[in-house]
């Protein structure tokens, strides 16, 4: 700025009170310090014209000559714009058009600014004619000159001319021209020049051109490829932080598209890397969209894409993560994302040993969640348990629950699979992680609803391993409904005061309704038990009464009599058997006595006979 001011003063022959003041578009104009009005006189304008016509009055230093030419271009444009003289403005446009051929970007940019100031003075038809002239020449040999001239004319006619005069349509058509390489390259140059001159004004229109420009970065023609890459870098680097929220998802979509060329992916990853240093805060807010796209590029078959993805991931990690304990983990997380098979488990073990002293923000989540998701898919129970514990600890340290919401589709299916695992210990770890995830996402006024979630999960998990199939099916269905309802409740975002109050009232109504339902259920259960007991008492059969009046033989009374009859028959049979045994025993005793008496008689007779023989002998 100091060089421009000195050169402009020297060339214009102004006194010390003239100042070089920024015009808001990156240029410099001369104003009077006392009156703040543009001071232009015939002698000054002639001196400036003379300097341009003589190519710097013999200036040998090209850099100084370019700076002076840029200052003069800005000055002439401001003078023409302030004067309101159509003839002078036309002359200025013609003179500055010759400066567009200068290969220095500073001179071309200043000439475009001067043309914009002059075109505002010209009638609408004349301005449209200048715009059409440059628009028709974007595919010519002097594409950059035409691009800056077009940008100056558009700025002079206001941004509405981009659509009103078909500038955007013409550039889009040229970008899609498959047979004309010069047109494609010229369209990319024109987009770059429009961005450099219009800056923030061109942001919404650049978003429409960006997909075609990104596609052109993978063009087979090197000239088109270079022009498209420069245009993409200019658009991304010169845009405001708010525009990045639109541009980055477009580039992320390119990285995830298998049909995109590898040159396009490298160009997008280069923009990611550059923006990590230029706009770290905005990149931190968009990490949930950027990191999955970069991780996807790491699996590309081209080593150039893999290398660019690793560099982008490293730049994003170091630029956005500020927590001391997580900053130490950045290289390990990057290794786990790059070398999935070998470094995932060691990274989880290191995360288990980290003592978190600071809350976990969105950049930390974007780097940790892909690693945790991969660890939850491991076959070994030990690895999945560690990952579940890290998930639980991580969710408890997230300050803003909305930061967790984008990662629900990535984490929830893996955690649910852990909840349904056949290992009881793994199911317990999975339930704890699920409860922590849902509670961490929920707003402060809803978090109390998730305190009993773990108890419900434990009951459902117990039923899921029941031996009865209907109990298992009911538990599985109940688990799905519970998780769905809890997820819907936890992922509510953008709560206004009215919405918070409505939620609190709804929770009170639900609590009261649940209390009434519990009381009604308890009362109905008690009444049913009493009725059942009374019915049972009424239907209780009477012993010794015999059959019922109908002798149905199926009612409790008949069944009882049949049982009594059978019992009596059995008792009678037992009694008969006992009597028969007793009678048989008595008969056996009598027979034994008779046999003993007979034996005694026979013995006495034999003894008597023996004694008679002795006497006879």
Secondary structure, DSSP 8 states (H G I E B T S, - for coil): -HHHHHHHHHHHT--TTEEEEE-SSS-EEEEETTT-S----HHHHHHHHHHHHTTTTT---HHHHHHHHHHHHHHHHHHHHHH--HHHHHHHHHHHHHHTTSS-HHHHHHHHHHHHHHHTTS-HHHHHHHHHHHHHTTTSTTHHHHHHHHHHHHHHH-TTHHHHTTHHHHHHHHHT-SS-HHHHHHHHHHHHHHHHHHGGGGHHHHHHHHHHHHHHTT-SSHHHHHHHHHHHHHHHHHS-HHHHHHHHHHHHHHHH-TTS-HHHHHHHHHHHHHHHHH-HHHHHHTHHHHHHHHHHHTT-S-HHHHHHHHHHHHHHHHHH---HHHHHHHHHHHHHHHSHHHHHHHHHHHHHH----S-B-HHHHHHHHHHHHHHHT-SSHHHHHHHHHHHHHHHHTBS-THHHHTTHHHHHHHHHHHHT-SSHHHHHHHHHHHHHHHHHHS-GGGGGGGTTHHHHHHHHHHHHT-SSHHHHHHHHHHHHHHHHHHHHHHT-----HHHHHHHHHHHHHHHHHHHHHHHHHHHHHHHHHHHHHHHHHHT---TT--S-TT--S-SHHHHHHHHHHHHHHHHHHHHHHHHHHHHHHHHHHHHHHHHHHHHHHHHHHHHHHHHHHHHH-
